[in-house]
Amino acid sequence: MQKFLRGFGYAFAGIGYVLKTQLNFKVHCLAMAFVILLGWYFKLSTQEWLWIAMVCGFVLASELFNTGIEVLVDLVSPEIHPKAKIIKDVSAAAVLIAAVTAIVVGLLIFMPKIIAYAS
């Protein structure tokens, strides 16, 4: 059980590292906080909250994987190498796809509410 609980410490240390070193992760966290406030204001349904939670988790997990991959590439290939660049670019592209997906879901959920509020 102690080993299991220690695993949480490692996970939180990883989140702490990313929060300290990765601007994009901080931006994603701020965007998530804004979306949560907006969702609270517009009184989202349970189904809408589930979609928001899924895409937020998707984006944050993608950013964590991206950071891990970048650190690993830097470790095994400290010199500039074309394949290292491809690995980093593809990893960053995964985050971009996750973020665009989150934006689309957010627009589908919030635009009708914003339009109804404005009229």
Jmol script that loads the backbone (N, CA, C; Angstrom):
load data "model"
ATOM      1  N   MET A   1       0.828  -1.194   0.000  1.00  0.00           N
ATOM      2  CA  MET A   1       0.000   0.000   0.000  1.00  0.00           C
ATOM      3  C   MET A   1       0.873   1.259   0.000  1.00  0.00           C
ATOM      4  N   GLN A   2       1.993   1.199   0.716  1.00  0.00           N
ATOM      5  CA  GLN A   2       2.897   2.356   0.765  1.00  0.00           C
ATOM      6  C   GLN A   2       3.453   2.674  -0.621  1.00  0.00           C
ATOM      7  N   LYS A   3       3.778   1.632  -1.367  1.00  0.00           N
ATOM      8  CA  LYS A   3       4.296   1.814  -2.726  1.00  0.00           C
ATOM      9  C   LYS A   3       3.225   2.464  -3.610  1.00  0.00           C
ATOM     10  N   PHE A   4       1.985   2.030  -3.445  1.00  0.00           N
ATOM     11  CA  PHE A   4       0.871   2.589  -4.200  1.00  0.00           C
ATOM     12  C   PHE A   4       0.720   4.084  -3.905  1.00  0.00           C
ATOM     13  N   LEU A   5       0.751   4.438  -2.640  1.00  0.00           N
ATOM     14  CA  LEU A   5       0.601   5.845  -2.245  1.00  0.00           C
ATOM     15  C   LEU A   5       1.782   6.689  -2.704  1.00  0.00           C
ATOM     16  N   ARG A   6       2.982   6.103  -2.698  1.00  0.00           N
ATOM     17  CA  ARG A   6       4.168   6.813  -3.174  1.00  0.00           C
ATOM     18  C   ARG A   6       4.024   7.204  -4.642  1.00  0.00           C
ATOM     19  N   GLY A   7       3.310   6.379  -5.408  1.00  0.00           N
ATOM     20  CA  GLY A   7       3.073   6.658  -6.820  1.00  0.00           C
ATOM     21  C   GLY A   7       2.333   7.975  -7.016  1.00  0.00           C
ATOM     22  N   PHE A   8       1.418   8.301  -6.097  1.00  0.00           N
ATOM     23  CA  PHE A   8       0.721   9.583  -6.174  1.00  0.00           C
ATOM     24  C   PHE A   8       1.698  10.737  -5.990  1.00  0.00           C
ATOM     25  N   GLY A   9       2.650  10.565  -5.096  1.00  0.00           N
ATOM     26  CA  GLY A   9       3.671  11.597  -4.884  1.00  0.00           C
ATOM     27  C   GLY A   9       4.471  11.852  -6.149  1.00  0.00           C
ATOM     28  N   TYR A  10       4.827  10.772  -6.843  1.00  0.00           N
ATOM     29  CA  TYR A  10       5.565  10.923  -8.100  1.00  0.00           C
ATOM     30  C   TYR A  10       4.725  11.649  -9.144  1.00  0.00           C
ATOM     31  N   ALA A  11       3.438  11.292  -9.198  1.00  0.00           N
ATOM     32  CA  ALA A  11       2.542  11.936 -10.168  1.00  0.00           C
ATOM     33  C   ALA A  11       2.407  13.425  -9.870  1.00  0.00           C
ATOM     34  N   PHE A  12       2.235  13.774  -8.599  1.00  0.00           N
ATOM     35  CA  PHE A  12       2.120  15.189  -8.236  1.00  0.00           C
ATOM     36  C   PHE A  12       3.435  15.931  -8.476  1.00  0.00           C
ATOM     37  N   ALA A  13       4.558  15.237  -8.299  1.00  0.00           N
ATOM     38  CA  ALA A  13       5.852  15.859  -8.614  1.00  0.00           C
ATOM     39  C   ALA A  13       5.940  16.153 -10.112  1.00  0.00           C
ATOM     40  N   GLY A  14       5.416  15.253 -10.932  1.00  0.00           N
ATOM     41  CA  GLY A  14       5.399  15.482 -12.376  1.00  0.00           C
ATOM     42  C   GLY A  14       4.533  16.673 -12.746  1.00  0.00           C
ATOM     43  N   ILE A  15       3.369  16.777 -12.119  1.00  0.00           N
ATOM     44  CA  ILE A  15       2.503  17.932 -12.368  1.00  0.00           C
ATOM     45  C   ILE A  15       3.202  19.211 -11.916  1.00  0.00           C
ATOM     46  N   GLY A  16       3.862  19.162 -10.760  1.00  0.00           N
ATOM     47  CA  GLY A  16       4.597  20.328 -10.265  1.00  0.00           C
ATOM     48  C   GLY A  16       5.693  20.752 -11.224  1.00  0.00           C
ATOM     49  N   TYR A  17       6.427  19.772 -11.770  1.00  0.00           N
ATOM     50  CA  TYR A  17       7.486  20.081 -12.735  1.00  0.00           C
ATOM     51  C   TYR A  17       6.913  20.786 -13.955  1.00  0.00           C
ATOM     52  N   VAL A  18       5.821  20.246 -14.485  1.00  0.00           N
ATOM     53  CA  VAL A  18       5.224  20.823 -15.686  1.00  0.00           C
ATOM     54  C   VAL A  18       4.680  22.224 -15.391  1.00  0.00           C
ATOM     55  N   LEU A  19       4.061  22.403 -14.233  1.00  0.00           N
ATOM     56  CA  LEU A  19       3.553  23.733 -13.873  1.00  0.00           C
ATOM     57  C   LEU A  19       4.689  24.755 -13.757  1.00  0.00           C
ATOM     58  N   LYS A  20       5.839  24.316 -13.266  1.00  0.00           N
ATOM     59  CA  LYS A  20       6.975  25.230 -13.096  1.00  0.00           C
ATOM     60  C   LYS A  20       7.693  25.538 -14.403  1.00  0.00           C
ATOM     61  N   THR A  21       7.673  24.593 -15.332  1.00  0.00           N
ATOM     62  CA  THR A  21       8.544  24.738 -16.500  1.00  0.00           C
ATOM     63  C   THR A  21       7.831  24.947 -17.828  1.00  0.00           C
ATOM     64  N   GLN A  22       6.539  24.662 -17.903  1.00  0.00           N
ATOM     65  CA  GLN A  22       5.860  24.672 -19.200  1.00  0.00           C
ATOM     66  C   GLN A  22       4.782  25.754 -19.252  1.00  0.00           C
ATOM     67  N   LEU A  23       5.049  26.804 -19.988  1.00  0.00           N
ATOM     68  CA  LEU A  23       4.096  27.904 -20.137  1.00  0.00           C
ATOM     69  C   LEU A  23       2.777  27.420 -20.735  1.00  0.00           C
ATOM     70  N   ASN A  24       2.847  26.551 -21.739  1.00  0.00           N
ATOM     71  CA  ASN A  24       1.621  26.075 -22.383  1.00  0.00           C
ATOM     72  C   ASN A  24       0.704  25.360 -21.394  1.00  0.00           C
ATOM     73  N   PHE A  25       1.269  24.604 -20.464  1.00  0.00           N
ATOM     74  CA  PHE A  25       0.448  23.910 -19.466  1.00  0.00           C
ATOM     75  C   PHE A  25      -0.271  24.928 -18.588  1.00  0.00           C
ATOM     76  N   LYS A  26       0.435  25.994 -18.219  1.00  0.00           N
ATOM     77  CA  LYS A  26      -0.195  27.049 -17.418  1.00  0.00           C
ATOM     78  C   LYS A  26      -1.320  27.720 -18.193  1.00  0.00           C
ATOM     79  N   VAL A  27      -1.095  27.970 -19.474  1.00  0.00           N
ATOM     80  CA  VAL A  27      -2.127  28.579 -20.320  1.00  0.00           C
ATOM     81  C   VAL A  27      -3.344  27.661 -20.395  1.00  0.00           C
ATOM     82  N   HIS A  28      -3.113  26.365 -20.569  1.00  0.00           N
ATOM     83  CA  HIS A  28      -4.224  25.412 -20.620  1.00  0.00           C
ATOM     84  C   HIS A  28      -4.980  25.393 -19.290  1.00  0.00           C
ATOM     85  N   CYS A  29      -4.266  25.479 -18.188  1.00  0.00           N
ATOM     86  CA  CYS A  29      -4.921  25.507 -16.868  1.00  0.00           C
ATOM     87  C   CYS A  29      -5.762  26.768 -16.694  1.00  0.00           C
ATOM     88  N   LEU A  30      -5.249  27.895 -17.142  1.00  0.00           N
ATOM     89  CA  LEU A  30      -6.026  29.145 -17.075  1.00  0.00           C
ATOM     90  C   LEU A  30      -7.264  29.063 -17.964  1.00  0.00           C
ATOM     91  N   ALA A  31      -7.114  28.514 -19.155  1.00  0.00           N
ATOM     92  CA  ALA A  31      -8.260  28.351 -20.050  1.00  0.00           C
ATOM     93  C   ALA A  31      -9.297  27.430 -19.414  1.00  0.00           C
ATOM     94  N   MET A  32      -8.832  26.365 -18.770  1.00  0.00           N
ATOM     95  CA  MET A  32      -9.739  25.444 -18.101  1.00  0.00           C
ATOM     96  C   MET A  32     -10.490  26.141 -16.971  1.00  0.00           C
ATOM     97  N   ALA A  33      -9.791  26.957 -16.191  1.00  0.00           N
ATOM     98  CA  ALA A  33     -10.445  27.701 -15.105  1.00  0.00           C
ATOM     99  C   ALA A  33     -11.508  28.643 -15.672  1.00  0.00           C
ATOM    100  N   PHE A  34     -11.199  29.305 -16.775  1.00  0.00           N
ATOM    101  CA  PHE A  34     -12.164  30.197 -17.416  1.00  0.00           C
ATOM    102  C   PHE A  34     -13.395  29.425 -17.880  1.00  0.00           C
ATOM    103  N   VAL A  35     -13.179  28.261 -18.488  1.00  0.00           N
ATOM    104  CA  VAL A  35     -14.285  27.442 -18.976  1.00  0.00           C
ATOM    105  C   VAL A  35     -15.140  26.946 -17.810  1.00  0.00           C
ATOM    106  N   ILE A  36     -14.507  26.594 -16.707  1.00  0.00           N
ATOM    107  CA  ILE A  36     -15.257  26.155 -15.529  1.00  0.00           C
ATOM    108  C   ILE A  36     -16.130  27.294 -15.000  1.00  0.00           C
ATOM    109  N   LEU A  37     -15.576  28.486 -14.928  1.00  0.00           N
ATOM    110  CA  LEU A  37     -16.378  29.640 -14.495  1.00  0.00           C
ATOM    111  C   LEU A  37     -17.528  29.925 -15.462  1.00  0.00           C
ATOM    112  N   LEU A  38     -17.240  29.850 -16.752  1.00  0.00           N
ATOM    113  CA  LEU A  38     -18.271  30.060 -17.758  1.00  0.00           C
ATOM    114  C   LEU A  38     -19.356  28.987 -17.653  1.00  0.00           C
ATOM    115  N   GLY A  39     -18.940  27.757 -17.437  1.00  0.00           N
ATOM    116  CA  GLY A  39     -19.893  26.661 -17.273  1.00  0.00           C
ATOM    117  C   GLY A  39     -20.761  26.842 -16.049  1.00  0.00           C
ATOM    118  N   TRP A  40     -20.170  27.297 -14.982  1.00  0.00           N
ATOM    119  CA  TRP A  40     -20.931  27.568 -13.761  1.00  0.00           C
ATOM    120  C   TRP A  40     -21.936  28.692 -14.017  1.00  0.00           C
ATOM    121  N   TYR A  41     -21.502  29.751 -14.698  1.00  0.00           N
ATOM    122  CA  TYR A  41     -22.375  30.888 -14.994  1.00  0.00           C
ATOM    123  C   TYR A  41     -23.577  30.463 -15.842  1.00  0.00           C
ATOM    124  N   PHE A  42     -23.323  29.637 -16.871  1.00  0.00           N
ATOM    125  CA  PHE A  42     -24.387  29.214 -17.776  1.00  0.00           C
ATOM    126  C   PHE A  42     -25.119  27.956 -17.300  1.00  0.00           C
ATOM    127  N   LYS A  43     -24.765  27.465 -16.108  1.00  0.00           N
ATOM    128  CA  LYS A  43     -25.440  26.309 -15.514  1.00  0.00           C
ATOM    129  C   LYS A  43     -25.495  25.123 -16.488  1.00  0.00           C
ATOM    130  N   LEU A  44     -24.321  24.642 -16.848  1.00  0.00           N
ATOM    131  CA  LEU A  44     -24.242  23.526 -17.785  1.00  0.00           C
ATOM    132  C   LEU A  44     -24.946  22.289 -17.235  1.00  0.00           C
ATOM    133  N   SER A  45     -25.455  21.486 -18.150  1.00  0.00           N
ATOM    134  CA  SER A  45     -26.068  20.215 -17.767  1.00  0.00           C
ATOM    135  C   SER A  45     -24.957  19.217 -17.413  1.00  0.00           C
ATOM    136  N   THR A  46     -25.353  18.121 -16.799  1.00  0.00           N
ATOM    137  CA  THR A  46     -24.379  17.071 -16.466  1.00  0.00           C
ATOM    138  C   THR A  46     -23.688  16.562 -17.726  1.00  0.00           C
ATOM    139  N   GLN A  47     -24.443  16.368 -18.791  1.00  0.00           N
ATOM    140  CA  GLN A  47     -23.855  15.893 -20.049  1.00  0.00           C
ATOM    141  C   GLN A  47     -22.847  16.894 -20.598  1.00  0.00           C
ATOM    142  N   GLU A  48     -23.164  18.183 -20.533  1.00  0.00           N
ATOM    143  CA  GLU A  48     -22.220  19.212 -21.002  1.00  0.00           C
ATOM    144  C   GLU A  48     -20.962  19.230 -20.136  1.00  0.00           C
ATOM    145  N   TRP A  49     -21.125  19.095 -18.817  1.00  0.00           N
ATOM    146  CA  TRP A  49     -19.953  19.042 -17.929  1.00  0.00           C
ATOM    147  C   TRP A  49     -19.073  17.838 -18.243  1.00  0.00           C
ATOM    148  N   LEU A  50     -19.711  16.721 -18.585  1.00  0.00           N
ATOM    149  CA  LEU A  50     -18.924  15.530 -18.932  1.00  0.00           C
ATOM    150  C   LEU A  50     -18.050  15.777 -20.160  1.00  0.00           C
ATOM    151  N   TRP A  51     -18.609  16.427 -21.182  1.00  0.00           N
ATOM    152  CA  TRP A  51     -17.822  16.752 -22.375  1.00  0.00           C
ATOM    153  C   TRP A  51     -16.688  17.714 -22.036  1.00  0.00           C
ATOM    154  N   ILE A  52     -16.997  18.724 -21.232  1.00  0.00           N
ATOM    155  CA  ILE A  52     -15.959  19.696 -20.835  1.00  0.00           C
ATOM    156  C   ILE A  52     -14.854  18.990 -20.048  1.00  0.00           C
ATOM    157  N   ALA A  53     -15.240  18.132 -19.107  1.00  0.00           N
ATOM    158  CA  ALA A  53     -14.242  17.404 -18.310  1.00  0.00           C
ATOM    159  C   ALA A  53     -13.377  16.514 -19.192  1.00  0.00           C
ATOM    160  N   MET A  54     -14.004  15.846 -20.166  1.00  0.00           N
ATOM    161  CA  MET A  54     -13.251  14.953 -21.045  1.00  0.00           C
ATOM    162  C   MET A  54     -12.223  15.717 -21.875  1.00  0.00           C
ATOM    163  N   VAL A  55     -12.636  16.818 -22.495  1.00  0.00           N
ATOM    164  CA  VAL A  55     -11.674  17.527 -23.343  1.00  0.00           C
ATOM    165  C   VAL A  55     -10.608  18.235 -22.518  1.00  0.00           C
ATOM    166  N   CYS A  56     -10.963  18.726 -21.333  1.00  0.00           N
ATOM    167  CA  CYS A  56      -9.943  19.343 -20.467  1.00  0.00           C
ATOM    168  C   CYS A  56      -8.898  18.306 -20.063  1.00  0.00           C
ATOM    169  N   GLY A  57      -9.363  17.130 -19.660  1.00  0.00           N
ATOM    170  CA  GLY A  57      -8.432  16.059 -19.308  1.00  0.00           C
ATOM    171  C   GLY A  57      -7.585  15.637 -20.490  1.00  0.00           C
ATOM    172  N   PHE A  58      -8.195  15.589 -21.652  1.00  0.00           N
ATOM    173  CA  PHE A  58      -7.512  15.221 -22.897  1.00  0.00           C
ATOM    174  C   PHE A  58      -6.377  16.207 -23.193  1.00  0.00           C
ATOM    175  N   VAL A  59      -6.655  17.494 -23.066  1.00  0.00           N
ATOM    176  CA  VAL A  59      -5.639  18.520 -23.350  1.00  0.00           C
ATOM    177  C   VAL A  59      -4.518  18.461 -22.321  1.00  0.00           C
ATOM    178  N   LEU A  60      -4.863  18.410 -21.034  1.00  0.00           N
ATOM    179  CA  LEU A  60      -3.822  18.402 -19.999  1.00  0.00           C
ATOM    180  C   LEU A  60      -2.969  17.137 -20.080  1.00  0.00           C
ATOM    181  N   ALA A  61      -3.607  15.984 -20.295  1.00  0.00           N
ATOM    182  CA  ALA A  61      -2.836  14.741 -20.424  1.00  0.00           C
ATOM    183  C   ALA A  61      -1.934  14.798 -21.656  1.00  0.00           C
ATOM    184  N   SER A  62      -2.433  15.360 -22.751  1.00  0.00           N
ATOM    185  CA  SER A  62      -1.607  15.489 -23.961  1.00  0.00           C
ATOM    186  C   SER A  62      -0.382  16.355 -23.695  1.00  0.00           C
ATOM    187  N   GLU A  63      -0.584  17.441 -22.973  1.00  0.00           N
ATOM    188  CA  GLU A  63       0.536  18.333 -22.651  1.00  0.00           C
ATOM    189  C   GLU A  63       1.552  17.625 -21.749  1.00  0.00           C
ATOM    190  N   LEU A  64       1.069  16.819 -20.811  1.00  0.00           N
ATOM    191  CA  LEU A  64       1.977  16.057 -19.950  1.00  0.00           C
ATOM    192  C   LEU A  64       2.770  15.039 -20.759  1.00  0.00           C
ATOM    193  N   PHE A  65       2.093  14.306 -21.644  1.00  0.00           N
ATOM    194  CA  PHE A  65       2.805  13.354 -22.511  1.00  0.00           C
ATOM    195  C   PHE A  65       3.827  14.074 -23.383  1.00  0.00           C
ATOM    196  N   ASN A  66       3.443  15.216 -23.935  1.00  0.00           N
ATOM    197  CA  ASN A  66       4.342  15.990 -24.791  1.00  0.00           C
ATOM    198  C   ASN A  66       5.605  16.387 -24.026  1.00  0.00           C
ATOM    199  N   THR A  67       5.431  16.869 -22.817  1.00  0.00           N
ATOM    200  CA  THR A  67       6.592  17.274 -22.011  1.00  0.00           C
ATOM    201  C   THR A  67       7.481  16.073 -21.713  1.00  0.00           C
ATOM    202  N   GLY A  68       6.869  14.952 -21.341  1.00  0.00           N
ATOM    203  CA  GLY A  68       7.653  13.743 -21.067  1.00  0.00           C
ATOM    204  C   GLY A  68       8.435  13.289 -22.286  1.00  0.00           C
ATOM    205  N   ILE A  69       7.800  13.319 -23.428  1.00  0.00           N
ATOM    206  CA  ILE A  69       8.468  12.910 -24.669  1.00  0.00           C
ATOM    207  C   ILE A  69       9.604  13.866 -25.004  1.00  0.00           C
ATOM    208  N   GLU A  70       9.376  15.167 -24.861  1.00  0.00           N
ATOM    209  CA  GLU A  70      10.432  16.139 -25.151  1.00  0.00           C
ATOM    210  C   GLU A  70      11.642  15.950 -24.234  1.00  0.00           C
ATOM    211  N   VAL A  71      11.392  15.720 -22.954  1.00  0.00           N
ATOM    212  CA  VAL A  71      12.500  15.510 -22.014  1.00  0.00           C
ATOM    213  C   VAL A  71      13.254  14.229 -22.365  1.00  0.00           C
ATOM    214  N   LEU A  72      12.519  13.189 -22.703  1.00  0.00           N
ATOM    215  CA  LEU A  72      13.161  11.926 -23.084  1.00  0.00           C
ATOM    216  C   LEU A  72      14.003  12.093 -24.345  1.00  0.00           C
ATOM    217  N   VAL A  73      13.481  12.795 -25.335  1.00  0.00           N
ATOM    218  CA  VAL A  73      14.241  13.020 -26.575  1.00  0.00           C
ATOM    219  C   VAL A  73      15.513  13.804 -26.272  1.00  0.00           C
ATOM    220  N   ASP A  74      15.404  14.836 -25.427  1.00  0.00           N
ATOM    221  CA  ASP A  74      16.589  15.614 -25.065  1.00  0.00           C
ATOM    222  C   ASP A  74      17.625  14.755 -24.338  1.00  0.00           C
ATOM    223  N   LEU A  75      17.146  13.787 -23.556  1.00  0.00           N
ATOM    224  CA  LEU A  75      18.059  12.910 -22.826  1.00  0.00           C
ATOM    225  C   LEU A  75      18.804  11.973 -23.772  1.00  0.00           C
ATOM    226  N   VAL A  76      18.083  11.336 -24.680  1.00  0.00           N
ATOM    227  CA  VAL A  76      18.713  10.335 -25.544  1.00  0.00           C
ATOM    228  C   VAL A  76      19.376  10.933 -26.779  1.00  0.00           C
ATOM    229  N   SER A  77      19.002  12.175 -27.118  1.00  0.00           N
ATOM    230  CA  SER A  77      19.581  12.813 -28.293  1.00  0.00           C
ATOM    231  C   SER A  77      19.841  14.287 -28.002  1.00  0.00           C
ATOM    232  N   PRO A  78      20.856  14.568 -27.166  1.00  0.00           N
ATOM    233  CA  PRO A  78      21.122  15.970 -26.813  1.00  0.00           C
ATOM    234  C   PRO A  78      21.577  16.814 -28.007  1.00  0.00           C
ATOM    235  N   GLU A  79      22.135  16.174 -29.003  1.00  0.00           N
ATOM    236  CA  GLU A  79      22.536  16.906 -30.201  1.00  0.00           C
ATOM    237  C   GLU A  79      21.333  17.020 -31.141  1.00  0.00           C
ATOM    238  N   ILE A  80      21.379  18.003 -32.035  1.00  0.00           N
ATOM    239  CA  ILE A  80      20.293  18.194 -32.991  1.00  0.00           C
ATOM    240  C   ILE A  80      20.294  17.022 -33.969  1.00  0.00           C
ATOM    241  N   HIS A  81      19.117  16.430 -34.131  1.00  0.00           N
ATOM    242  CA  HIS A  81      18.980  15.291 -35.036  1.00  0.00           C
ATOM    243  C   HIS A  81      17.617  15.408 -35.722  1.00  0.00           C
ATOM    244  N   PRO A  82      17.554  15.161 -37.031  1.00  0.00           N
ATOM    245  CA  PRO A  82      16.283  15.314 -37.751  1.00  0.00           C
ATOM    246  C   PRO A  82      15.153  14.441 -37.186  1.00  0.00           C
ATOM    247  N   LYS A  83      15.476  13.234 -36.755  1.00  0.00           N
ATOM    248  CA  LYS A  83      14.429  12.361 -36.204  1.00  0.00           C
ATOM    249  C   LYS A  83      13.975  12.838 -34.831  1.00  0.00           C
ATOM    250  N   ALA A  84      14.864  13.418 -34.056  1.00  0.00           N
ATOM    251  CA  ALA A  84      14.470  13.992 -32.763  1.00  0.00           C
ATOM    252  C   ALA A  84      13.487  15.137 -32.985  1.00  0.00           C
ATOM    253  N   LYS A  85      13.735  15.937 -34.018  1.00  0.00           N
ATOM    254  CA  LYS A  85      12.825  17.039 -34.345  1.00  0.00           C
ATOM    255  C   LYS A  85      11.453  16.506 -34.728  1.00  0.00           C
ATOM    256  N   ILE A  86      11.426  15.455 -35.525  1.00  0.00           N
ATOM    257  CA  ILE A  86      10.150  14.868 -35.939  1.00  0.00           C
ATOM    258  C   ILE A  86       9.370  14.375 -34.719  1.00  0.00           C
ATOM    259  N   ILE A  87      10.051  13.696 -33.818  1.00  0.00           N
ATOM    260  CA  ILE A  87       9.399  13.192 -32.611  1.00  0.00           C
ATOM    261  C   ILE A  87       8.788  14.349 -31.820  1.00  0.00           C
ATOM    262  N   LYS A  88       9.548  15.403 -31.622  1.00  0.00           N
ATOM    263  CA  LYS A  88       9.047  16.554 -30.876  1.00  0.00           C
ATOM    264  C   LYS A  88       7.893  17.235 -31.606  1.00  0.00           C
ATOM    265  N   ASP A  89       8.016  17.373 -32.919  1.00  0.00           N
ATOM    266  CA  ASP A  89       6.959  18.023 -33.705  1.00  0.00           C
ATOM    267  C   ASP A  89       5.661  17.220 -33.662  1.00  0.00           C
ATOM    268  N   VAL A  90       5.760  15.906 -33.791  1.00  0.00           N
ATOM    269  CA  VAL A  90       4.569  15.058 -33.765  1.00  0.00           C
ATOM    270  C   VAL A  90       3.924  15.095 -32.379  1.00  0.00           C
ATOM    271  N   SER A  91       4.746  15.097 -31.353  1.00  0.00           N
ATOM    272  CA  SER A  91       4.232  15.190 -29.986  1.00  0.00           C
ATOM    273  C   SER A  91       3.499  16.515 -29.764  1.00  0.00           C
ATOM    274  N   ALA A  92       4.073  17.595 -30.256  1.00  0.00           N
ATOM    275  CA  ALA A  92       3.420  18.907 -30.148  1.00  0.00           C
ATOM    276  C   ALA A  92       2.138  18.938 -30.968  1.00  0.00           C
ATOM    277  N   ALA A  93       2.130  18.263 -32.115  1.00  0.00           N
ATOM    278  CA  ALA A  93       0.929  18.209 -32.950  1.00  0.00           C
ATOM    279  C   ALA A  93      -0.212  17.502 -32.222  1.00  0.00           C
ATOM    280  N   ALA A  94       0.113  16.498 -31.421  1.00  0.00           N
ATOM    281  CA  ALA A  94      -0.917  15.799 -30.644  1.00  0.00           C
ATOM    282  C   ALA A  94      -1.593  16.771 -29.674  1.00  0.00           C
ATOM    283  N   VAL A  95      -0.809  17.638 -29.046  1.00  0.00           N
ATOM    284  CA  VAL A  95      -1.379  18.638 -28.143  1.00  0.00           C
ATOM    285  C   VAL A  95      -2.258  19.605 -28.931  1.00  0.00           C
ATOM    286  N   LEU A  96      -1.789  20.010 -30.098  1.00  0.00           N
ATOM    287  CA  LEU A  96      -2.580  20.917 -30.934  1.00  0.00           C
ATOM    288  C   LEU A  96      -3.931  20.298 -31.296  1.00  0.00           C
ATOM    289  N   ILE A  97      -3.927  19.028 -31.688  1.00  0.00           N
ATOM    290  CA  ILE A  97      -5.177  18.338 -32.028  1.00  0.00           C
ATOM    291  C   ILE A  97      -6.102  18.296 -30.806  1.00  0.00           C
ATOM    292  N   ALA A  98      -5.549  17.999 -29.648  1.00  0.00           N
ATOM    293  CA  ALA A  98      -6.356  17.965 -28.420  1.00  0.00           C
ATOM    294  C   ALA A  98      -6.945  19.337 -28.121  1.00  0.00           C
ATOM    295  N   ALA A  99      -6.144  20.383 -28.264  1.00  0.00           N
ATOM    296  CA  ALA A  99      -6.613  21.745 -27.974  1.00  0.00           C
ATOM    297  C   ALA A  99      -7.684  22.183 -28.968  1.00  0.00           C
ATOM    298  N   VAL A 100      -7.497  21.876 -30.239  1.00  0.00           N
ATOM    299  CA  VAL A 100      -8.503  22.244 -31.242  1.00  0.00           C
ATOM    300  C   VAL A 100      -9.804  21.485 -30.975  1.00  0.00           C
ATOM    301  N   THR A 101      -9.699  20.218 -30.614  1.00  0.00           N
ATOM    302  CA  THR A 101     -10.887  19.440 -30.260  1.00  0.00           C
ATOM    303  C   THR A 101     -11.621  20.080 -29.080  1.00  0.00           C
ATOM    304  N   ALA A 102     -10.861  20.515 -28.078  1.00  0.00           N
ATOM    305  CA  ALA A 102     -11.468  21.167 -26.914  1.00  0.00           C
ATOM    306  C   ALA A 102     -12.163  22.469 -27.313  1.00  0.00           C
ATOM    307  N   ILE A 103     -11.551  23.214 -28.206  1.00  0.00           N
ATOM    308  CA  ILE A 103     -12.158  24.471 -28.668  1.00  0.00           C
ATOM    309  C   ILE A 103     -13.469  24.187 -29.403  1.00  0.00           C
ATOM    310  N   VAL A 104     -13.469  23.179 -30.260  1.00  0.00           N
ATOM    311  CA  VAL A 104     -14.687  22.834 -31.004  1.00  0.00           C
ATOM    312  C   VAL A 104     -15.799  22.423 -30.034  1.00  0.00           C
ATOM    313  N   VAL A 105     -15.476  21.572 -29.077  1.00  0.00           N
ATOM    314  CA  VAL A 105     -16.475  21.148 -28.082  1.00  0.00           C
ATOM    315  C   VAL A 105     -16.975  22.357 -27.295  1.00  0.00           C
ATOM    316  N   GLY A 106     -16.053  23.220 -26.884  1.00  0.00           N
ATOM    317  CA  GLY A 106     -16.441  24.423 -26.151  1.00  0.00           C
ATOM    318  C   GLY A 106     -17.362  25.318 -26.958  1.00  0.00           C
ATOM    319  N   LEU A 107     -17.051  25.502 -28.229  1.00  0.00           N
ATOM    320  CA  LEU A 107     -17.909  26.323 -29.084  1.00  0.00           C
ATOM    321  C   LEU A 107     -19.289  25.699 -29.243  1.00  0.00           C
ATOM    322  N   LEU A 108     -19.342  24.387 -29.448  1.00  0.00           N
ATOM    323  CA  LEU A 108     -20.626  23.711 -29.601  1.00  0.00           C
ATOM    324  C   LEU A 108     -21.489  23.832 -28.336  1.00  0.00           C
ATOM    325  N   ILE A 109     -20.857  23.831 -27.190  1.00  0.00           N
ATOM    326  CA  ILE A 109     -21.605  23.937 -25.935  1.00  0.00           C
ATOM    327  C   ILE A 109     -21.958  25.382 -25.609  1.00  0.00           C
ATOM    328  N   PHE A 110     -20.990  26.285 -25.759  1.00  0.00           N
ATOM    329  CA  PHE A 110     -21.191  27.647 -25.263  1.00  0.00           C
ATOM    330  C   PHE A 110     -21.810  28.623 -26.264  1.00  0.00           C
ATOM    331  N   MET A 111     -21.569  28.437 -27.553  1.00  0.00           N
ATOM    332  CA  MET A 111     -22.090  29.418 -28.519  1.00  0.00           C
ATOM    333  C   MET A 111     -23.611  29.570 -28.460  1.00  0.00           C
ATOM    334  N   PRO A 112     -24.388  28.483 -28.430  1.00  0.00           N
ATOM    335  CA  PRO A 112     -25.842  28.685 -28.322  1.00  0.00           C
ATOM    336  C   PRO A 112     -26.244  29.435 -27.054  1.00  0.00           C
ATOM    337  N   LYS A 113     -25.547  29.191 -25.961  1.00  0.00           N
ATOM    338  CA  LYS A 113     -25.854  29.850 -24.697  1.00  0.00           C
ATOM    339  C   LYS A 113     -25.484  31.343 -24.767  1.00  0.00           C
ATOM    340  N   ILE A 114     -24.354  31.627 -25.376  1.00  0.00           N
ATOM    341  CA  ILE A 114     -23.919  33.032 -25.506  1.00  0.00           C
ATOM    342  C   ILE A 114     -24.845  33.784 -26.450  1.00  0.00           C
ATOM    343  N   ILE A 115     -25.225  33.153 -27.545  1.00  0.00           N
ATOM    344  CA  ILE A 115     -26.141  33.789 -28.500  1.00  0.00           C
ATOM    345  C   ILE A 115     -27.494  34.053 -27.853  1.00  0.00           C
ATOM    346  N   ALA A 116     -27.999  33.063 -27.111  1.00  0.00           N
ATOM    347  CA  ALA A 116     -29.290  33.241 -26.427  1.00  0.00           C
ATOM    348  C   ALA A 116     -29.200  34.343 -25.373  1.00  0.00           C
ATOM    349  N   TYR A 117     -28.079  34.410 -24.690  1.00  0.00           N
ATOM    350  CA  TYR A 117     -27.881  35.456 -23.662  1.00  0.00           C
ATOM    351  C   TYR A 117     -27.827  36.839 -24.299  1.00  0.00           C
ATOM    352  N   ALA A 118     -27.192  36.935 -25.468  1.00  0.00           N
ATOM    353  CA  ALA A 118     -27.018  38.237 -26.138  1.00  0.00           C
ATOM    354  C   ALA A 118     -28.322  38.727 -26.776  1.00  0.00           C
ATOM    355  N   SER A 119     -29.248  37.809 -27.059  1.00  0.00           N
ATOM    356  CA  SER A 119     -30.480  38.278 -27.727  1.00  0.00           C
ATOM    357  C   SER A 119     -31.608  38.565 -26.781  1.00  0.00           C
TER     358      SER A 119
END
end "model"
wireframe off; spacefill off
backbone 0.3
color backbone group
